Amino acid sequence: MQRRFFLSLVGLTLAGSLRPAVAGTPVALASPPSSVPSLMLANVYRSGIVLADYWVSEKFDGVRGYWDGQALWTRGGERVAAPAWFTAGWPNVAMDGELWAGHGQFPKAVSTVRQQTPDDAAWRSMRFMVFDLPAHGGPFTERIPALNGVVSRIDQHWVQAVEQFKVASPQALQTLLSKTVKNGGEGLMLHRGASLYKGQRNDDLLKLKTHDDSEARVVAHVPGQGKYAGKLGALLVEMPAADGKPAQRFKLGTGFSDAQRQNPPAVGTRITYRFRGLNDSGIPRFASFMRVRED
């Protein structure tokens, strides 16, 4: 039976040269999160950034994972039910990273991580790509060798330290981006070497991709017409308030599979969409649905 969708408009308004880092020493401990881990979040890279101040690494498209010294958590504060062998021998040291299933395997990573009863075979293909030590008190340039040392002592092939590089120029950065994407990577991350670990979003951490993307919250389903009659026509989504601007809503009508139109993301779900810049009112141009954010 086809599922019907209704849009309630009550209270809703439409707004229209490379040098790798080296290994080093261990670090301090961290307490388990009381709810949602306070993690470092990235702004979008823009021209004019002083590249000499930053380390550059590949951006891995998986599920954000936070090891608090005792358990694994997602960015949203959900405990990850990993098999006991996966985290066996991990130190009582906080580690921030990505639970990754390989290039182009984001859905597999999400499916594996969200299982309450771990699928042992699926976890055999997972990797924990560690890129920071939240409880280390030093700047990122000092955290890199400390992180490499921690991962080296864990000595498990599924726990890997993300390699960090220095890039000489914007042209070299773009060349590295193109090479990374060609090899299946999602993009690049830039981390200010002098920065301390802070659970906030600022320019200490930047992301660079070949397209823009962002997140929004689903607030309603817009019913389809014509060939989409009885299915989803579009999502009404809300962008979070940012930089002094209020939250704004817009309709997201492309990028869905037939199965997603039949069973769309639920109201309240966070989704990721890609777009090509913003119009004068701040609404994304040519926005297209990418996926549900599970982390």
SERO-4910 file (N, C-alpha, C, O; in steps of 0.05 Angstrom, whole numbers):
BEGIN
 pado doro    nc1    nc2    nc3   cac1   cac2   cac3    cc1    cc2    cc3    oc1    oc2    oc3
  Met    A     17    -24      0      0      0      0     17     25      0     37     27     15
  Gln    A     10     44    -17     26     68    -18     22     84      7     -1     87     17
  Arg    A     43     96     16     42    112     40     35    141     32     46    152     13
  Arg    A     16    153     47      8    180     41     21    199     60     27    193     83
  Phe    A     27    223     49     41    243     65     24    269     66     12    277     46
  Phe    A     24    281     89      9    305     93     27    327    105     44    321    121
  Leu    A     24    351     95     40    374    105     22    392    122      3    403    113
  Ser    A     30    394    147     16    412    165     31    439    165     54    440    171
  Leu    A     16    460    157     29    486    155     25    502    180     32    526    181
  Val    A     15    490    201     11    504    226     39    512    238     54    494    245
  Gly    A     44    537    240     69    546    252     93    544    233    115    549    242
  Leu    A     89    536    208    111    533    189    111    555    169     90    564    160
  Thr    A    135    565    162    137    585    141    159    576    123    180    565    131
  Leu    A    156    581     96    176    573     77    194    597     71    184    618     64
  Ala    A    220    593     73    239    614     65    251    605     39    270    590     33
  Gly    A    236    619     26    246    610      0    278    603     -2    288    596    -24
  Ser    A   1089    422    -23   1104    397    -20   1097    383      5   1095    398     25
  Leu    A   1092    356      7   1079    343     30   1098    332     50   1118    319     43
  Arg    A   1093    337     76   1112    328     97   1096    315    119   1081    329    133
  Pro    A   1100    289    124   1084    275    145   1094    280    173   1117    288    177
  Ala    A   1076    277    192   1083    280    220   1097    255    231   1098    235    217
  Val    A   1108    257    255   1123    235    267   1110    225    292   1092    238    303
  Ala    A   1120    202    303   1108    190    327   1119    202    352   1140    216    352
  Gly    A   1105    197    376   1114    209    401   1104    196    426   1105    171    428
  Thr    A   1093    212    445   1089    202    472   1060    201    480   1043    212    466
  Pro    A   1053    187    503   1025    184    511   1014    209    524   1028    229    528
  Val    A    988    208    531    974    232    540    957    227    565    956    205    576
  Ala    A    942    248    573    925    246    597    899    232    591    893    225    569
  Leu    A    884    227    613    859    212    611    835    231    609    837    255    614
  Ala    A    812    220    602    787    236    600    764    221    613    765    196    614
  Ser    A    745    236    624    721    223    636    701    216    615    700    229    594
  Pro    A    684    195    620    663    188    601    643    211    598    639    226    616
  Pro    A    632    214    574    613    236    570    587    231    586    578    208    588
  Ser    A    576    252    597    551    250    612    527    247    593    507    234    600
  Ser    A    529    258    569    508    255    549    521    257    522    531    237    512
  Val    A    521    280    510    533    284    483    562    292    486    567    312    499
  Pro    A    580    278    473    609    286    475    613    314    464    600    322    444
  Ser    A    630    329    477    636    356    467    660    354    448    683    354    457
  Leu    A    654    353    423    674    347    402    680    372    386    664    390    383
  Met    A    704    373    375    714    394    358    699    392    331    699    370    319
  Leu    A    688    413    321    673    413    296    685    432    276    698    452    284
  Ala    A    681    427    251    695    442    230    678    463    216    654    460    212
  Asn    A    691    485    210    680    505    191    688    497    163    704    478    159
  Val    A    678    511    143    685    506    115    709    522    107    711    546    113
  Tyr    A    728    509     94    752    523     84    744    545     64    725    542     49
  Arg    A    759    566     65    755    589     47    782    600     39    802    596     53
  Ser    A    783    614     17    809    626      8    818    646     28    802    659     42
  Gly    A    844    650     29    856    669     47    866    657     73    880    670     88
  Ile    A    860    631     77    871    617    101    901    614     98    911    608     77
  Val    A    915    620    120    944    617    120    952    588    123    951    577    145
  Leu    A    958    575    101    962    546    101    986    537    119    986    515    130
  Ala    A   1006    555    122   1029    548    139   1021    542    168   1035    529    182
  Asp    A    997    552    176    988    548    203    974    521    207    968    513    230
  Tyr    A    969    506    185    952    483    187    966    457    179    984    457    162
  Trp    A    956    435    191    962    408    182    938    399    165    916    407    170
  Val    A    944    382    145    923    373    126    922    342    126    942    329    127
  Ser    A    897    332    126    893    303    125    869    296    108    854    314    101
  Glu    A    866    271    101    842    262     87    818    263    105    820    258    129
  Lys    A    795    270     94    770    269    108    757    242    102    751    236     79
  Phe    A    753    226    123    741    200    120    711    200    124    701    211    144
  Asp    A    697    189    105    668    189    106    657    165    121    651    144    109
  Gly    A    655    168    147    644    147    164    627    158    185    613    179    181
  Val    A    627    145    209    611    154    232    631    164    253    649    150    261
  Arg    A    627    189    262    645    200    282    644    183    307    623    176    317
  Gly    A    668    175    317    670    158    340    688    171    361    709    181    356
  Tyr    A    678    170    386    693    181    409    697    159    430    678    149    441
  Trp    A    723    153    434    730    133    455    737    149    480    756    165    480
  Asp    A    722    145    502    726    161    526    745    148    546    749    158    568
  Gly    A    758    126    537    775    111    555    763     85    564    777     67    574
  Gln    A    737     83    561    722     59    570    702     49    549    698     24    547
  Ala    A    691     67    534    670     59    514    671     77    490    682     99    490
  Leu    A    658     67    468    656     83    444    629     97    443    608     85    450
  Trp    A    629    122    434    604    138    431    603    151    404    624    156    392
  Thr    A    579    156    394    575    171    370    576    201    377    575    208    400
  Arg    A    577    217    357    576    246    360    550    255    375    550    274    390
  Gly    A    529    240    370    503    247    382    499    236    411    479    240    423
  Gly    A    520    222    421    518    212    449    507    184    452    500    176    474
  Glu    A    504    169    430    495    142    431    519    123    435    539    126    421
  Arg    A    516    104    453    538     85    457    539     65    434    518     55    426
  Val    A    563     60    424    567     42    401    571     14    412    589      9    428
  Ala    A    555     -5    403    557    -33    412    577    -48    395    569    -65    379
  Ala    A    602    -41    397    623    -54    383    630    -81    396    626    -84    420
  Pro    A    639   -101    381    647   -126    393    669   -122    413    685   -103    410
  Ala    A    671   -139    433    691   -135    454    719   -136    443    736   -121    453
  Trp    A    724   -152    423    751   -154    411    759   -128    398    783   -123    396
  Phe    A    740   -113    388    746    -89    372    760    -68    390    779    -54    381
  Thr    A    752    -65    415    764    -46    433    781    -58    455    791    -44    472
  Ala    A    786    -84    453    803    -98    473    831    -86    473    843    -84    452
  Gly    A    841    -79    497    868    -69    499    870    -39    494    892    -28    495
  Trp    A    848    -26    487    850      3    483    856     17    509    845      9    530
  Pro    A    872     38    509    880     51    534    859     69    546    840     76    532
  Asn    A    862     76    571    844     95    584    852    123    576    858    140    593
  Val    A    851    128    550    858    154    538    837    161    518    830    145    501
  Ala    A    827    185    519    806    194    501    817    196    472    838    208    468
  Met    A    802    185    453    810    186    425    786    195    408    764    185    412
  Asp    A    791    213    390    770    223    372    777    213    344    800    216    335
  Gly    A    757    202    330    763    191    303    738    185    288    716    194    294
  Glu    A    742    169    267    720    162    249    718    131    247    738    118    241
  Leu    A    695    121    252    690     92    247    683     89    218    662     98    208
  Trp    A    702     77    203    702     78    174    703     50    162    718     33    172
  Ala    A    687     46    141    686     19    128    700     19    101    699     -2     88
  Gly    A    713     41     94    727     42     68    715     63     50    693     73     56
  His    A    729     70     29    719     90     10    693     81     -3    690     58    -12
  Gly    A    673     99     -3    648     93    -15    630     74      1    610     64    -10
  Gln    A    637     69     26    622     50     42    608     63     66    605     51     87
  Phe    A    600     88     63    586    102     85    562     87     95    558     83    119
  Pro    A    544     78     77    520     64     87    527     39    103    514     32    122
  Lys    A    548     25     95    557      1    109    567      9    137    561     -5    157
  Ala    A    582     31    139    592     40    165    568     47    183    568     39    207
  Val    A    548     61    173    525     68    189    510     44    198    503     41    222
  Ser    A    505     25    180    490      1    186    505    -15    208    492    -26    226
  Thr    A    531    -17    206    547    -32    225    546    -19    253    542    -33    273
  Val    A    550      7    254    552     21    279    525     23    294    524     22    318
  Arg    A    503     24    279    477     28    292    465      2    304    446      4    319
  Gln    A    477    -21    297    466    -46    307    470    -48    337    492    -45    347
  Gln    A    449    -54    352    450    -57    381    463    -84    388    477    -86    409
  Thr    A    460   -104    371    475   -129    374    495   -130    352    488   -132    328
  Pro    A    521   -127    359    542   -124    338    544   -147    319    543   -170    327
  Asp    A    546   -141    293    550   -160    272    580   -165    270    594   -148    258
  Asp    A    590   -186    281    619   -191    282    632   -190    255    654   -179    252
  Ala    A    620   -202    235    631   -203    208    633   -175    196    653   -168    184
  Ala    A    613   -158    201    613   -131    191    635   -114    204    648    -98    191
  Trp    A    638   -118    230    659   -103    245    687   -111    236    706    -95    240
  Arg    A    690   -134    224    717   -142    215    727   -124    192    751   -123    188
  Ser    A    709   -110    179    717    -92    157    718    -63    166    724    -45    150
  Met    A    713    -58    191    713    -30    202    741    -22    211    757    -39    218
  Arg    A    746      4    210    770     16    219    763     39    238    744     54    233
  Phe    A    780     43    258    777     68    274    800     86    267    823     81    274
  Met    A    794    107    251    814    125    241    816    148    261    800    166    262
  Val    A    837    147    277    841    166    299    854    191    290    876    190    278
  Phe    A    842    214    295    854    240    286    859    260    309    870    281    303
  Asp    A    852    253    333    858    272    355    856    259    382    844    238    385
  Leu    A    868    273    402    867    265    430    855    287    446    869    306    454
  Pro    A    829    286    451    815    308    464    825    317    491    824    340    498
  Ala    A    836    298    507    845    304    534    874    313    536    883    321    558
  His    A    888    313    514    916    322    514    915    353    517    900    366    503
  Gly    A    932    363    534    931    392    539    947    409    520    946    434    522
  Gly    A    962    397    502    979    413    484    966    420    458    944    411    452
  Pro    A    979    437    441    969    444    415    969    420    396    982    400    402
  Phe    A    955    423    374    952    400    356    979    390    346    982    366    343
  Thr    A    998    408    341   1024    399    331   1038    380    351   1053    362    343
  Glu    A   1032    383    377   1043    365    397   1025    340    400   1035    319    408
  Arg    A    999    343    394    981    320    397    986    300    375    981    276    379
  Ile    A    996    308    352   1001    289    330   1021    267    338   1013    243    336
  Pro    A   1045    273    347   1063    251    355   1052    236    379   1057    212    381
  Ala    A   1038    249    397   1026    235    420   1006    214    410   1005    192    420
  Leu    A    989    223    391    969    205    380    982    181    366    973    158    369
  Asn    A   1002    187    350   1016    165    336   1028    145    356   1028    121    350
  Gly    A   1038    155    378   1048    137    398   1027    119    411   1032     96    415
  Val    A   1004    131    417    982    116    429    973     94    410    969     71    418
  Val    A    968    101    384    959     82    365    980     60    360    973     36    357
  Ser    A   1005     67    360   1026     47    357   1026     27    379   1031      3    374
  Arg    A   1021     36    404   1021     18    426    996      0    427    997    -22    437
  Ile    A    974      9    415    950     -7    413    956    -31    394    949    -54    400
  Asp    A    970    -25    372    981    -46    354    959    -65    344    961    -89    346
  Gln    A    938    -53    333    916    -68    321    912    -56    293    911    -31    290
  His    A    910    -72    272    909    -61    245    883    -46    240    882    -29    222
  Trp    A    862    -50    256    837    -35    252    837     -8    267    818      7    265
  Val    A    858     -2    281    861     24    294    884     38    280    907     29    282
  Gln    A    879     60    266    899     73    250    900    103    256    879    116    259
  Ala    A    924    114    258    927    143    261    924    156    234    937    148    215
  Val    A    908    177    232    904    191    207    930    207    201    939    222    218
  Glu    A    941    204    178    966    217    171    961    246    166    942    254    152
  Gln    A    979    262    177    978    292    175   1001    302    158   1023    293    161
  Phe    A    995    322    141   1015    333    123   1015    364    125    996    376    134
  Lys    A   1038    375    116   1039    403    111   1037    408     81   1050    393     66
  Val    A   1022    428     73   1019    434     45   1029    462     39   1023    481     55
  Ala    A   1044    466     18   1059    491     14   1043    514      3   1049    537      9
  Ser    A   1022    508    -12   1008    530    -26    979    522    -32    972    499    -30
  Pro    A    962    542    -38    934    536    -45    933    517    -70    915    500    -71
  Gln    A    951    521    -89    952    504   -112    958    475   -104    946    456   -115
  Ala    A    977    471    -86    984    445    -77    961    432    -62    956    408    -63
  Leu    A    946    449    -47    923    439    -32    901    428    -52    890    407    -48
  Gln    A    896    444    -73    876    435    -93    885    410   -107    869    393   -114
  Thr    A    911    408   -113    922    384   -125    917    360   -107    910    338   -117
  Leu    A    923    363    -81    919    341    -62    889    334    -60    882    311    -58
  Leu    A    872    354    -60    843    349    -59    834    333    -83    820    313    -80
  Ser    A    843    341   -107    835    326   -131    845    297   -130    830    279   -138
  Lys    A    869    293   -121    881    266   -119    865    249    -99    860    226   -103
  Thr    A    858    262    -76    844    248    -55    816    239    -65    808    216    -61
  Val    A    802    257    -78    775    251    -88    777    229   -110    760    211   -111
  Lys    A    796    232   -128    800    212   -149    804    184   -138    796    164   -150
  Asn    A    818    183   -115    823    157   -102    800    147    -84    802    127    -71
  Gly    A    778    162    -85    754    153    -70    749    168    -44    729    163    -31
  Gly    A    767    187    -37    763    202    -12    741    222    -14    733    230    -36
  Glu    A    732    231      9    710    251     10    721    279      7    707    296     -4
  Gly    A    745    285     17    756    312     17    779    313     36    793    293     41
  Leu    A    784    338     46    807    342     63    798    357     89    778    371     89
  Met    A    814    353    110    811    368    135    836    384    140    858    375    135
  Leu    A    833    408    150    855    426    157    853    432    187    832    440    196
  His    A    875    427    201    875    430    230    897    449    239    920    444    233
  Arg    A    889    471    252    909    491    260    928    479    280    920    469    301
  Gly    A    954    481    274    975    468    290    976    479    318    983    465    337
  Ala    A    970    505    322    972    518    348    947    515    365    947    524    388
  Ser    A    926    502    354    901    501    369    900    481    391    911    459    388
  Leu    A    886    487    412    880    468    434    854    454    426    838    465    411
  Tyr    A    849    431    438    824    417    433    801    431    448    801    431    472
  Lys    A    781    441    432    758    454    444    733    442    431    732    439    407
  Gly    A    713    435    447    688    424    437    670    446    426    650    452    437
  Gln    A    678    457    403    663    478    390    669    479    361    688    466    352
  Arg    A    654    494    345    659    497    317    673    524    312    662    545    319
  Asn    A    697    523    301    711    548    294    732    542    273    733    520    262
  Asp    A    749    562    266    768    559    245    793    543    252    811    540    236
  Asp    A    794    532    277    816    515    284    815    489    268    835    475    264
  Leu    A    791    482    259    786    458    243    770    466    218    748    478    221
  Leu    A    779    459    195    766    466    170    762    441    152    778    423    153
  Lys    A    741    441    137    737    419    117    736    430     89    726    452     84
  Leu    A    747    415     71    749    423     43    740    400     25    751    378     26
  Lys    A    719    405      9    708    385     -9    705    398    -37    710    422    -41
  Thr    A    698    381    -56    694    391    -83    666    402    -86    659    414   -107
  His    A    649    399    -66    622    411    -66    616    420    -37    628    411    -18
  Asp    A    596    438    -35    587    447     -8    567    427      2    551    416    -13
  Asp    A    567    422     28    545    407     40    541    418     69    558    430     81
  Ser    A    517    412     79    510    421    105    488    403    116    480    383    103
  Glu    A    479    409    140    459    392    153    434    409    160    436    433    164
  Ala    A    412    395    161    386    408    168    369    387    182    374    363    181
  Arg    A    348    397    195    329    380    209    303    378    194    292    399    185
  Val    A    292    354    190    267    351    176    244    360    194    242    352    217
  Val    A    227    378    184    205    388    200    178    379    188    157    380    203
  Ala    A    177    371    163    152    362    151    157    347    125    178    350    113
  His    A    137    331    116    137    318     90    118    333     72     95    337     79
  Val    A    127    340     48    110    352     28    101    331      9    117    317     -3
  Pro    A     75    326      5     65    305    -12     72    309    -41     73    332    -51
  Gly    A     78    287    -55     85    289    -84     61    291   -102     38    286    -94
  Gln    A     66    299   -126     45    301   -147     55    287   -172     78    280   -174
  Gly    A     37    282   -190     44    268   -215     55    241   -210     42    224   -197
  Lys    A     79    235   -220     91    209   -216     98    203   -187    103    180   -180
  Tyr    A     99    224   -171    105    220   -142     80    221   -125     81    223   -101
  Ala    A     56    220   -138     31    220   -122     31    197   -102     37    174   -110
  Gly    A     24    202    -78     23    182    -57     50    177    -45     53    160    -27
  Lys    A     71    191    -54     98    189    -43    108    216    -34     93    236    -36
  Leu    A    132    216    -25    145    242    -17    150    259    -42    161    250    -62
  Gly    A    142    284    -40    149    303    -61    174    318    -53    192    323    -70
  Ala    A    175    327    -28    198    342    -18    198    340     13    178    334     25
  Leu    A    221    346     24    224    350     53    224    380     59    237    395     45
  Leu    A    209    388     79    212    414     90    232    412    112    228    398    131
  Val    A    255    426    109    277    424    128    284    451    140    278    472    128
  Glu    A    296    450    163    304    475    176    334    475    181    346    457    192
  Met    A    347    497    171    375    502    176    378    514    204    362    530    212
  Pro    A    398    505    219    401    516    246    410    546    245    423    554    226
  Ala    A    403    561    265    413    588    267    443    588    270    455    571    283
  Ala    A    456    607    256    485    609    257    494    637    249    481    651    234
  Asp    A    517    645    261    529    671    255    510    694    258    510    713    242
  Gly    A    493    693    278    474    714    283    449    714    266    432    731    268
  Lys    A    447    694    248    424    692    231    404    672    242    412    651    253
  Pro    A    378    677    240    358    659    251    357    633    234    366    632    212
  Ala    A    344    613    246    340    588    232    321    594    208    303    610    210
  Gln    A    326    580    186    310    584    162    301    556    151    315    536    155
  Arg    A    278    557    138    267    532    127    265    534     96    261    555     85
  Phe    A    269    511     84    266    509     54    258    481     47    261    462     62
  Lys    A    248    478     22    240    452     12    263    439     -3    276    451    -19
  Leu    A    267    413      3    288    397     -9    274    375    -25    263    357    -14
  Gly    A    275    378    -52    259    360    -68    274    341    -87    261    325   -101
  Thr    A    300    342    -88    315    324   -106    336    308    -91    342    314    -68
  Gly    A    345    287   -104    366    270    -93    356    245    -79    371    229    -68
  Phe    A    329    240    -80    318    217    -66    315    193    -85    309    196   -108
  Ser    A    319    170    -74    313    145    -89    283    139    -87    269    152    -70
  Asp    A    274    121   -103    245    113   -101    239    102    -73    217    107    -62
  Ala    A    258     87    -62    253     75    -36    251     97    -15    236     95      4
  Gln    A    268    118    -17    267    140      2    242    157     -1    232    168     18
  Arg    A    231    159    -25    206    173    -29    183    157    -17    163    169     -8
  Gln    A    185    131    -18    165    114     -6    166    115     25    145    115     38
  Asn    A    190    115     35    195    116     64    215    137     71    239    131     75
  Pro    A    207    162     72    226    184     75    236    186    104    225    175    122
  Pro    A    258    202    107    268    207    134    247    219    152    231    236    143
  Ala    A    245    209    176    224    218    194    227    247    203    249    258    203
  Val    A    205    259    210    206    286    221    223    286    246    221    269    263
  Gly    A    241    306    248    260    307    270    287    296    263    307    301    278
  Thr    A    289    282    241    315    270    233    334    291    222    325    311    209
  Arg    A    360    288    227    380    305    215    389    293    189    395    270    187
  Ile    A    390    310    168    398    300    141    421    318    131    425    340    140
  Thr    A    436    306    113    458    321     99    449    326     71    439    309     57
  Tyr    A    453    351     61    447    358     34    471    372     21    487    385     35
  Arg    A    473    371     -5    494    386    -19    481    409    -34    458    408    -41
  Phe    A    497    429    -40    486    453    -53    508    469    -67    532    462    -65
  Arg    A    501    489    -82    520    506    -96    516    535    -88    504    551   -103
  Gly    A    527    542    -66    526    569    -56    498    576    -44    481    559    -43
  Leu    A    495    602    -36    471    611    -24    459    634    -40    474    649    -53
  Asn    A    432    637    -40    421    660    -52    421    684    -33    431    681    -11
  Asp    A    410    706    -41    412    731    -25    399    728      3    406    742     22
  Ser    A    379    711      4    365    707     30    379    687     48    370    682     71
  Gly    A    400    674     38    415    655     54    406    626     50    416    608     64
  Ile    A    387    621     32    377    595     26    396    581      6    404    593    -13
  Pro    A    402    555     11    420    541     -8    409    540    -36    385    536    -40
  Arg    A    427    543    -56    419    541    -84    424    512    -94    444    499    -87
  Phe    A    405    502   -110    407    475   -122    412    454   -100    429    436   -104
  Ala    A    398    456    -78    402    436    -57    392    409    -65    371    406    -77
  Ser    A    406    388    -57    400    360    -64    405    343    -39    426    345    -27
  Phe    A    386    325    -33    389    307    -11    412    288    -15    416    278    -37
  Met    A    428    283      6    450    264      5    444    239     22    445    217     12
  Arg    A    438    243     47    434    220     65    424    230     92    425    253     99
  Val    A    415    210    108    408    215    136    433    214    152    450    197    148
  Arg    A    436    233    171    459    232    189    452    215    212    434    221    228
  Glu    A    467    193    215    461    173    236    478    178    261    473    166    282
  Asp    A    499    196    259    517    199    282    512    224    297    526    230    316
***
